[in-house]
Amino acid sequence: AQQTRKMAQMHSDMNSIVSGVLVYESLNINSQLPDSLPDLVTGLAANESVDGSAHENIVTSVKAPDGNFLDPWGNAYTYNAEDVRIKNVL
């Protein structure tokens, strides 16, 4: 039951991160992607064209109090903008 709950939380976290990246991309000129997860949060919070704090909340639900983005097992989520760019080109 614990593993099922953690898997569900991980899927929810991943959906939040993907949503955040898509919002960030749509709000930036040239469809720029964030360089890192902290940049994603900072960029969403700072965007003045929309309610940045509302968009920031998309991904801060995944962020631990120490500023890391951790999965339910305590491992850091990773994000690599270059990998995303390459996959989008293919």
Secondary structure by P-SEA (a helix, b strand, c coil): caaaaaaaaaaaaaaaaaaaaaaaaaacccccccccaaaaaaaaaaccccaaaaaaacccccccccccccccccbbbbbbaaaaaaaaac
